[in-house]
């Protein structure tokens, strides 16, 4: 009797183990842990070029009597090419990006030689003006979303301004250096990476205010002198190359995503 009970118990235990084994075989296998891929790092030195437009207003006042051209400010719109460079560092991460702090300098030049035109108070003369060149250097603060970065910028600006008062073959020409400030922003996208460089497409906007400067007449000093006050709005499509590697004094390297 005892032998029969023992045999029956062994058979029951074997059946229970077989059922448990089958159930365990049906459970899903947990995948091995995979570390998250590093978020894109915007740290590095960079340089690039762009092309776009410059919409310039040049306020003009004749100092002898306070008169102005019939269309004041004189409007001068130009296609421009620009070059830029600088450095930036990505500080902290949100799992998808972080804060980016840097600086940037730029230079822009017109691609055409056209002038803004308006009739002078003396209708026998045309008042002409243009922004011949513009230079900026300033800070840059961005928010990175992996391979996208939205940023604001601002700082110092300076540029050469030319004016003419013309009547037939008579040209009364002036040129002065103006300084001021700019504020702007843009959006960058890192679209291609190599072992040592990243390639970035972007759109950049700047609003520039330059100071009022006295332009002394070359041919009629004291009579044809003028004060010029320039402002400019620039919009550029840009291509930038960012160079990987240590960025003094912060170091460098990929930014690990945090979860």
C-alpha positions in Angstrom: 0.0 0.0 0.0 2.8 2.4 0.9 4.6 1.5 -2.3 1.5 2.4 -4.3 1.1 5.7 -2.6 4.7 6.6 -3.2 4.5 5.7 -6.8 1.4 7.8 -7.2 3.1 10.8 -5.4 6.1 10.6 -7.8 3.8 10.5 -10.8 2.0 13.6 -9.6 5.2 15.5 -8.9 6.5 14.6 -12.4 3.3 15.9 -14.0 3.4 19.2 -12.0 7.0 19.8 -13.1 6.2 19.1 -16.7 3.3 21.6 -16.6 5.4 24.3 -15.0 8.2 23.8 -17.6 5.8 24.1 -20.4 4.3 27.3 -18.9 7.8 28.8 -18.5 8.6 28.0 -22.1 5.6 30.1 -23.2 6.8 33.2 -21.3 8.5 36.0 -23.4 12.2 36.2 -23.2 13.4 39.6 -21.8 15.6 41.4 -24.2 19.1 42.3 -23.0 19.5 46.0 -21.8 20.7 48.3 -24.4 22.2 51.7 -23.4 20.5 54.7 -25.0 22.4 56.3 -27.9 24.2 59.5 -27.0 22.4 62.7 -27.8 23.9 64.9 -30.4 26.6 67.2 -29.0 26.7 70.8 -30.3 30.1 71.6 -28.7 32.9 72.6 -31.1 34.5 75.2 -33.2 32.7 76.1 -36.4 32.9 78.1 -39.6 30.7 78.6 -42.6 29.1 80.8 -45.3 25.7 81.9 -46.3 23.7 83.7 -48.9 20.5 85.8 -48.6 19.2 89.3 -48.5 19.7 92.6 -46.6 16.9 95.2 -46.3 18.5 98.5 -45.3 17.0 101.9 -44.3 19.4 104.8 -44.2 18.0 107.9 -42.4 19.3 111.1 -44.1 19.2 114.6 -42.7 21.1 117.6 -44.2 22.8 119.4 -41.3 22.7 122.8 -42.9 18.9 123.2 -42.7 17.5 119.9 -41.4 15.9 118.9 -44.7 15.6 115.3 -45.8 15.2 113.4 -49.1 11.7 113.1 -50.4 11.8 109.4 -49.6 13.4 109.2 -46.1 14.9 106.9 -45.0 16.6 105.9 -48.2 15.8 102.3 -48.9 18.6 100.0 -50.2 17.9 96.3 -50.6 20.7 94.0 -51.5 21.5 90.3 -52.1 24.5 89.5 -49.8 27.0 86.8 -49.1 28.3 86.2 -45.6 30.9 84.3 -43.7 30.8 83.3 -40.0 32.7 81.4 -37.4 33.0 80.9 -33.7 32.7 78.3 -30.9 30.1 76.9 -28.7 29.6 74.4 -25.8 26.7 72.2 -24.8 26.4 72.3 -21.0 23.7 70.1 -19.6 21.3 67.5 -21.1 17.6 66.8 -20.8 17.8 63.4 -22.4 17.2 64.9 -25.8 19.6 67.8 -25.8 20.6 70.7 -23.6 21.7 74.4 -23.3 24.3 75.7 -25.7 26.4 78.8 -25.0 28.9 80.3 -27.5 30.0 83.2 -29.5 30.0 84.0 -33.2 31.5 86.6 -35.6 30.3 87.3 -39.1 31.0 89.5 -42.1 28.6 90.2 -44.9 29.2 91.9 -48.3 26.7 92.9 -51.1 26.6 90.7 -54.2 25.4 93.7 -56.3 26.4 97.4 -56.6 23.0 98.9 -56.7 22.2 102.0 -54.6 19.1 103.1 -52.8 17.7 106.2 -54.5 15.5 109.1 -53.5 15.1 112.7 -54.7 17.0 115.2 -52.7 15.2 118.4 -51.5 16.8 120.0 -54.5 15.1 117.9 -57.2 18.1 118.4 -59.6 19.9 116.0 -57.3 19.4 112.3 -56.4 20.2 111.2 -52.9 21.8 107.7 -53.0 22.9 105.5 -50.1 23.9 101.9 -49.4 25.4 99.6 -46.7 28.8 98.6 -48.2 29.7 96.0 -45.5 28.6 94.8 -42.1 30.5 93.0 -39.4 29.2 91.5 -36.1 30.5 89.7 -33.1 28.4 88.6 -30.1 27.0 85.9 -27.9 24.8 82.9 -28.8 22.4 81.0 -26.5 20.6 77.9 -27.8 18.3 75.1 -26.8 19.3 71.8 -28.4 16.8 69.1 -29.4 19.2 66.4 -30.4 20.2 67.4 -34.0 18.2 70.6 -34.0 19.1 73.8 -32.2 17.0 76.9 -31.8 19.1 79.9 -30.7 19.1 83.7 -30.0 22.1 86.0 -30.6 23.1 89.6 -30.0 26.1 91.9 -29.6 28.3 94.5 -31.4 27.9 95.5 -35.0 29.8 97.8 -37.3 29.6 98.7 -41.0 30.7 101.0 -43.8 28.0 103.3 -45.2 28.3 105.2 -48.5 26.2 108.1 -49.7 26.0 110.1 -53.0 24.3 113.3 -53.9 24.4 113.2 -57.7 23.3 115.5 -60.6 24.5 114.4 -64.0 28.2 114.0 -63.9 28.5 115.7 -60.5 28.9 113.2 -57.7 29.3 114.3 -54.0 30.5 111.1 -52.4 30.9 110.3 -48.6 31.9 107.2 -46.7 31.8 106.6 -43.0 32.2 103.7 -40.5 29.2 103.3 -38.2 29.0 101.1 -35.0 26.0 99.8 -33.1 24.4 96.6 -32.0 22.4 93.6 -33.3 19.9 91.1 -32.1 18.7 88.0 -33.9 18.2 84.2 -33.9 18.0 81.2 -36.0 17.5 77.4 -36.4 20.3 74.9 -37.2 20.0 71.2 -38.2 23.0 68.8 -38.1 22.3 66.7 -41.2 25.6 64.9 -41.8 28.4 63.6 -39.6 31.9 62.3 -40.3 34.7 61.2 -38.0 36.0 64.7 -37.5 33.3 67.1 -38.7 29.6 67.8 -38.6 27.7 69.5 -41.4 24.9 71.9 -40.5 22.2 73.6 -42.4 20.6 76.7 -40.9 18.6 79.9 -41.2 19.9 83.0 -39.5 18.2 86.4 -38.9 19.7 89.7 -37.6 18.3 93.1 -36.9 21.0 95.8 -36.8 20.9 99.3 -35.5 23.9 101.5 -36.2 24.6 105.0 -34.8 24.1 108.3 -36.4 27.3 109.6 -38.0 28.2 112.9 -39.6 29.1 112.6 -43.4 31.0 115.6 -44.5 30.5 116.6 -48.1 33.6 116.3 -50.3 32.5 119.0 -52.9 30.2 121.3 -50.9 31.3 121.1 -47.2 29.0 123.1 -44.9 26.3 123.1 -47.5 25.8 119.4 -48.5 26.9 117.7 -45.2 24.5 115.0 -43.9 23.8 112.9 -40.8 23.1 109.2 -41.7 21.4 106.7 -39.4 21.4 103.1 -40.8 19.3 100.1 -39.8 19.4 96.7 -41.5 17.5 93.4 -41.4 19.4 90.4 -42.8 18.1 86.9 -43.5 20.5 84.1 -44.6 20.5 80.5 -45.5 23.8 79.1 -44.1 26.0 76.0 -44.4 28.3 75.4 -41.4 31.0 72.9 -40.7 31.6 72.1 -37.0 34.9 70.6 -36.0 34.9 67.9 -33.3 37.5 67.6 -30.5 38.4 69.4 -27.3 37.0 72.8 -26.8 39.1 74.9 -24.5 38.4 75.4 -21.5 35.6 72.9 -21.3 36.9 69.8 -23.0 34.5 68.0 -25.3 33.0 64.7 -26.3 29.6 63.2 -26.7 26.7 64.1 -24.4 25.2 61.0 -22.9 21.4 60.9 -22.8 19.8 60.7 -19.4 16.6 58.8 -18.6 
